[in-house]
Amino acid sequence: MKLYTFASPATFYHLAGKLIPWFAWSAGLLTLWGLYISFFLAPTDFQQSEAYRIIFIHVPAAWMSMFIYLVMAFWGAIGLAFNTRLSFMMARALAPTGAMFTFVALWTGALWGKPMWGAWWVWDARLTSELILLFLYVGIIALWAAIDDVKRGDRAGSLLTLIGAINVPIIYFSVIWWNTLHQGASISVTKAPSMAAIMLQGMLVMAVAAWFYTIAVALVRVRRIILERERHTEWAKAILEGDQ
């Protein structure tokens, strides 16, 4: 198998179609499992009572908001370096899901913050930098929509994505660099988790479910982008005519 076989939009289109059901069903099953652990098996927290359970949605959403942005930056860098069309398409396919997870992270954070801090929103370093991440997602999507020339739009969006990537480490390390209300990381590579094993299991299952969901949705979206951009080719015309 040649290294760049699946860099061809036509080849990747068919591969994505085969992968979507696997990731979609896996995401659904893992979500059900994760929610069962989160709301029925995980014990009540002795400090935050039942309100802490928002963590099982909030934390995976926050992780995904940052990780998807970095993946977008990766695809943008590959596209700029090698002028690969599929890389730009993948970046575009990921952006709406990244924006959605960022919004969910902010929304669930507000729900969690109200009983813990007594306020829906504070201009905390982590909250503010996460809000900036949402603005970056929306700005990149708007930039793509504003530029009629697809190639120029791809390059401009990728450059903005790469510039904005500096915000991701700011989000992650904000609780270390500044004195913030937001609690520190519950999971670290340098020390043992500060939560019960069943809580950690529920959070990780939900995180994997969110990642599988992201892959499935991105593949669905990239297939539509491929058909739109390749509609002048014979293979895309055949598929489009078949759908009609």
N, C-alpha and C positions, 0 to 999 in steps of 0.2 A: 504494500500500500504506500503510495507516494505521500510525502509529508503534507503537501498542500491540497490533497484531494478534497477535503471538506471545506476548503476556503472558497470553493466555487459555490455561488448562491444556489445554483440548480441542484447540486449534490446535497448541500446542507438542507435545502428545503425538504427533501424527501427523508433525510435522516431525522430532522426535527419532528416530522409527522409521526415517525415511529416512536420517538422518545416521549412525546407529550403525554400519552395515556399512562405510562409508567410513573412519571413524576407527579402527575395530577392525582392518581389514585393513592400513591405513597403519601403525598401531602395530606390528603383527606383522612387517611387512616391514622397517620401520626398525629394530626390535629385532635382527633377524637381521643386517642390514647393520652396525649399530653393534657387535654382538658380534664379527663377523668382523674389523672394523677393530681392535677393542680387543685381541683375543687372537691375531690372526695377522699384522696389518700394522703395528701400533704396535711400535716398538723397545723393547728392555729398558732400563729406567732405570738410569743409571750409579751412582746412590746407593742406590735402594731395590730394585734387581733386579726380579724378577717380581712381588714383593708389591705393587708400586704399581698393578697392573692392577685392583685392587678399586676404584680411583678412578672407573672407568667406570660402576660401579653406585652407588657411595657418593655421589658428587657430584650426579648427577642426582636421586637420591632425596632428598638434603638440600635441593636447590633446590626440588623439588616440595613437600616438607613445609612449607616456608615460603610458597611461592606459593599453594598451595591454601588455606592458612589465610587469607591476605589476600583471596583471592577469596570465601571464606566470609564474611569480615567485610564485604566489599563488598555481597554479596547480603543479608546481615543488615541493613546500613544502609539499603539500598533498600527492604527489606520494612518496616522500622520507619518510614521517612519517608513511603512511599506506600501502605503496607498492601497490597502486592501478594502474593498467595498464592504465586505461582510462585517469587518470590524466596526465600521461606522454604523451599520445597521443594528448590530448587537447593542451598541451604546444607546441608540435611540429606543430600542425595544425595552431596555432596562429602566430608563428614566422615569416613566410613570409609576412603576412599582416602587422604585426608590422614594419618590415623592409621597406615595401612599403610606409607606411604612414610617416615614418621617412625621407625617401628620398624625398617624396612630400613636407614635411614641410621645409626641407633644400632648395629644389629647388625653391619653391614659396617664401621662405624667401629671396633668392638671387634676385628674380625678384622684390620683394618689396624693398629690400635694395638699389638697384641701383639708383632709382629716389630719395629715401629719404636720403641716406648717400653718394651717389656718388660712391659707390663701390659694386661689386657683393658679396664680402666676406670680413669680418673683423674677427680677432681672438677675438671676443667678448665672454664673459663668457658663455652666453646662447647658442650661435651658436656652440662654441667649445664643450660644454657638450652634445649638441644634436648630433653633429658629432660623439662623443664617443658612444652615444646610437646606432647609425647606425653600428659602428664597433662591438658593443656587439651583435647586432642581427646577423650580418654576421658571427661573430666568433662562436656563438652558433650553427648556422645552419651548419657551416663547421665542428665543433666538432662532431655533430651528424653523419655527412656524413663520417667522418674519422674513426669512431669506428664501426667495423663490428658487435660486440656483442651488440644487441639492448638494453639489460638491462644495461650494462655498459655505453652505450651511453646516455641512459635516465638519469642515476644518474649523470654522468659527466656534461651533459647539464643543469640539474636542479641546480647543485651546482654553475656553472658559472652564471646562471641566478640570483640566490639568491645573489651572491657576487656583481654582476653588478647592483642590484636594488638600491644600495646606490647612483647611478648616477641620479636617477629620482628626488629625492628632491633637488639635486644640480641644475638640470635644472630648476626646478620650482622656487627655491628661489634665483637663481643667480642674478636676477635684484635687489634683496633686499640686498644681502650680498656684492655685488661688484658694483662699479661705471661702468655701461655698457652703450653702445649705444642703446641696445634693450629697447623698451618702457616697462613700467610696465604692470601689468595685467589690462585688461579692465573690467573684472568681478571678484568680490570678495564677499566672504560670510559676510564680516564685513562692507561693504559700498555699496551704490547704484552704478549701472553700469555707466561708464563714456561715454556712447554712447546712441544714440537715440533708442527708444524702437523698431522701425522697424529693425534697424541694429542688435540689440540683438536677435530679433526673427529670422532673417535670419541665424545668426551664430548658434543659438541653433538647428534650424531645420536641418542645414547641419551636425551638430555634431551628432544628433540622426540618421540621414541617414547613416553617416559613421559607427556608432556603429551597426546598423542593417545589413549593408553590411558586416562588420567584422564577425558577427555571422553567416550569411548565408555562406560566403566563408569558414569559419573555420569548419562549419558542413559538407560542401562538402568534404573538405580536410580530416577531421577526419574519415569520412566514408571510404575513400580510404585507410587510414592508418589501420583502423580496419580490412578491408578485407585482406590487405597484411599480417597482423600479425596473423589473425585467419584463414588463408587459409587452414590450416590442419583440421579444424572442419567441420562437415557435413553441417551445415547451411551456412557457407561461401562458401564451395565448390558448393553447390546448386546455390547460387547467381552468383558466377563466371562462372559456366557452363551455366547459363541462359543468362548472358551477351554475351557469345561467340556464 
